[in-house]
Each structure stands twice: as C-alpha cells, then as structure tokens.
Amino acid sequence: MLDKKIQNSPAQDTSPQNINEAALSYMEQKYGEKFEYVAPWGNSMSGTHQLLVSCASFPGEEIAVQVENNRAGDKVFRDNYLAVKYQQQTAGFFEECSKKVFTEAEAFCVVRKDGLSEDLPANASFEEYLSDSRANLVILVEVRESDFEDESQLNELVKLVGKYGTRYLLKTVIVKDGDFGSYDAYSLEDVIGKTKLARCVIVDNSRGKTEIRWFGE
C-alpha cells in the first residue's frame, strides 16, 4: 500500500510550488494516471495546503487534494478522487432508496471538495467509500407533493440510506407536481426557501447523529 506520510528533512523546500509537485506525484502514484494542477483551493494558512487537480479519467471535473503538516514533520495526503468517481453511483443509491419510499424521486449528489480518509485505498469499492468516516455527502432528492404523505416516510428513508453508516446532509425537496423533473442540482438548491417550494426537509447526519429540520409551507 502507498505510504501517505512523507518525512521532511530540515532543508526540504516547503514552498507552495514544491508542495503542489509532491501532491501531483502522490496522486499519480496512488491512482496510476497523470494529474494536472488546476488551481489553489481553500485557506492554506491553517497548515493544510489545498489544491485542485484534474485527470483524463474525469474530464471537466476538479479533484481536491489536501496536504497536512506541509511546513515540518510528516506530510499527510488526502483527496476526494473516489467521491468524484462515485458521484453518479452515489446519486443512484439515494434515488433507489427514495423510490422505495415515494412513487417517484430524483436524486443529485454534490461532491464536496474535502479529502477522504488517507488510508482509503485507490481501489476501494463503492460500499467502502460510503462507509468512510470522512465521506460526508451532500444529497438533494426531489419528490412530488402528491407522493408525500407524512413524516414516517422520512424516517423510513433515513433507515435505508444509513445502510453503510454513511455521514450525509440530505435535502429532500417536496415540489409541486407540475414542477417535478424540471430541476438540476443547482436549480433545486435555489428553490429551497422560495415560495414555489412546497416543502423541504433537511436530514443532517454529518456529525454522526441524525437531526431533522423542516422548511417551507
């Protein structure tokens, strides 16, 4: 297995450019393909250097890489490559669970630019990815107003999506029947809190316990 901690020497160059090169080398070694630097990301003043990279496997997608302890000591690398890889499968899993509760549903997965656990292997299965303690998912699910009956449906959905112990922020948006199917992830996020929204329930399991909040009419 790839060693994700690299010991610095006192004379080692800790400039952003050098750290970026180390991150690219780490990604190429771990995933077996070439990566290109895209842009800086986040606030590196905390001691965690962050950058966005790209690769041929996911054209048009940005992959986040984090390098901790980049000034002295060990370097710890984390990335969200598997979150990008499994984005559509993740949406499909939540959609499948939702359709067991509601007649119709459409799910979208928003990839967070945050690194997964450093010991998660490059060939981790979908189930292993969902079980990772750092895989905090952001999911939007759209359902018809006529398909929503009561809160017990949400309780059933929580049980289904918790199959792998996944941490998530699940936004179930209950839209007017005539509006169903007209949204993507970004436009569905926009309707939350607006008058054309029938109702929305946010299930927050990101901190290991389930909190449910209701919004809308």
N, C-alpha and C positions, 0 to 999 in steps of 0.2 A: 504493500500500500504506500502511496505517496506520503512522504513526511511533510506535514503542513507547517512545521515550525523550522525556521532557518535562523541559526545563531549569527548575530552580528559580531564583527570584530570592531575594536575601538576606532579603527581608521576607515571603516566602511562608509561609503558615500550614502547619506540618508536624504539626498535631495529628492524632490517630487519626481523628477525625470528618472532617477535611478530606481525609485520605488515602483514607478509605473512599469519599467522594464522587468523588474522582478515579478510583478503581478502578471504580466503577459507571459513570462516564462512559466510561471506556476500554472496558469490556465492551459497553456499548450501541453505541458507535461501531464496534467491531470486528465484532460479530455481528448488528447490526441489529435488536435487540429490547430490551425493558426488563428490567432486572435489579433485584432487591430485596436489600437487606442482610439476612443471616440471623444471623450471629454471628462473633465473633473466632475465630481459629484459630492453633494453634501458639504458638511463642515469638517475639515480635517484638523481643526485646531484642538479637538478633543483628544488627539493622539491616535485616532483611527483615520488612516488615509483611504479615501474612496475615489473610485473612478468608474467610468462606463466603457465597456469594450464591445466589440462585435465579432461575429464569425460567420462563415459560409453556411453553417447548418441552419441558422435562423436569420435569413436576410431581412433587413429592416428593423430588427429587434436590438435593443440595448440591454446588455448584461452587466449587472452591478458587481463590482469586486471591492472587498474591504480588506485592508491590511492594518492589523493592530500592532501596537508596540513598535512602530517603524523608526523610532529615534534611537532606541537601545534595547538590548535583550533579544528575545525571540520575536520573530515575525509570525503572526497567525493570520492565515488567509481564509477568507470566506467569500462565497459568491452565490448568486441566485440562478445559475445556469439551469438547474433542474426545474426551477419554478417557471422559467421560460419554456423549457422543453415540454413540461406537462400542463401548460396553461389550458389548452383546449380540452384535454382529458379531465382536468380538474373541473372545468365548467360542465362537462358532460356528466361527471359524477354527481354534482349538486343538482343538475337538471333531472337526472334519473331519479334521485331521491325525492325531488319536489313533485314529479309526476306520479309518484306513489301516494301522494297526499292530495294533490289537486288534479283536476281533469287535464289541464294544460299548464305548462310552465316553460319559461325560457331563462337560462342562466348565463351569466357572464363572469369571468374571472379577471380581476385586475391584478397584474403582477406587481408586488411591492419591491422596491429597489433596496432590499435588505438581504444580507448574507444568510445562508442556511448554516447548519452546524458544520464545523470544519472537518469532522470525521465522517460526514455523509459521503459515501463513495460515488465515483463518477457513474457507475453502472447501477445505482440504486433504483429499485423498482418504484412504480407509482405508489404502491402501498407504503413502502419505506419512506418515500418523500412526504406523503400525507402524515405519517407518524412522527416526523422530525419535530422536535420541540421548538425550533426556530421558524418553522414554516407557518407563519401567521398569514392566513389567506384573507383576501377581500373579495367577497362574492355578492353579486346582485342577482336576485331572482324576480322575474316578472310573472304575476299571476292575474287572471281575470277576477274582477269584482264578484261576478256571479259564482265563481268557484270557491270563494272564501266563505266559510260557514261560521267558525268560531276559533278561539284561541287553542283549542285542543289540537287543531291541525298543525300549529306551530310547534307544539310540544312533541308531536309525532315526528315532524321534520327534524327537530333537534336530535332526537334519538337516532335517526337514520344517518345524518351527516357526521355524527360523533363516532361512527364505527371504528375509525382508526385512531381516535384520540386527538384528532386534528384541532389546532387552535385557529379560530376564524372570526371575521367580522361579517356577518350575513345580513344583508339588507333585502328583505322580501317586500317588494313594491306591489301593492294591490291596485291595479289600474282599471279605469273604465273599460268595459268590454270592447268598445269600438276602437280603443287605443292600443289594445294588445297586439304585439308583433310589430309595432312601428318604431321601436326604440333600439338603440345600441347601448353599450355600457355607459357612454358619456352622456347621452341624452336622457337615459333612465336616471342617472345620478342627478341631473338637472331638475327632474320633476319632483324630487323629494322636497317637501315643504311648500310646493306651489299649489294653487287652487285646483288645478286639473288632476291632482293626485287624489285617488280615492282613499288610500290608507297605506301606511308603511310601518313595518315592524323591524327593528334592528336587534339582532341577537349577537351579543358580544361575548365570545368565548376566548378572547385573545390572551387573557391573564389566567387561564386555567379554570375559571368558574363562569357559569352562564348567567348573563344579565340580559333582560328583555326590556326594550323601550318601544313605545308606540307613538306614532306621529300621524298627523292628518286628521281627516274627518272622523 
